């Protein structure tokens, strides 16, 4: 059991889940249709960055889970 992997995994998990709470899942994983905005508009820019933000949250959550499991198995 590696306490540092578990502790950092909890940190990654916490931050990832907070981001997912604010940004929800990325549009690729949602059941509804993705909104269509005019190319180059400020709304299209905002939805793009919110989607990227959601992917970051998803990756942080998965990395945190992997670190916690890896730290617990060592």
N, C-alpha and C positions, 0 to 999 in steps of 0.2 A: 504494500500500500504506500503510494507516494503522495504525501499530503500536499505538496506543491502543485502537482498536476490536478488534484481534486479541487484545490482552492482556486487556481487560475481557470479551471473548467467551469466552476460556479460563476466566476466573474464574466466569462464569455457568454455563458448561458443567460445570466441576468441581463446583460446589455443587449443580447440578441432578442430576447423576449420583449424587452422594453421597446425596441425598434419595431418589432412585429405588432406590438400593441398599438403603436401610433400609426404605422404605415400599412398595416394588414399584410396579407400574403401578396406576392407579386401577381400581376394580372394573368400570367401564364398558368397559375395554380387556382384561379378563382373560377367559379361556375358561370358567372355572368359574362356578358359581352364587354369587351374593352371599349371605352368611349373613343370616338373618332373626332379628332380636332384638326383644324386647318394646319397644314405643315408650316412651321416657322412661327406659329402663334405662341403667346405666353402660356396658354393653357396646355398646349402640346409639350412645351418645355417643362412645365410643372409636373405633368403626369409622367414624363420620362424620368425625372429625377426622383420622384416618389417611388417609382418602380425599382430604380437602382438602389434606393435606400432600403426597400423591402428585401431585395436580394442580399444586401449586406447583413441585415438582421437574420435572415434565414441561414446564411453561412456561419455567422457567429454562434447561433444556436446549435447548429450541427457540430461545430468544432468544440464547443463547450461540452456537449454530451459525450463526444468521443474522448476528450481529455478526462472527463470524470470517470468514464468506464475504464479507460486505459490506466488511470492512476489507481483505481480500485482493484484492478487485476494484478498490478505489479506487487 
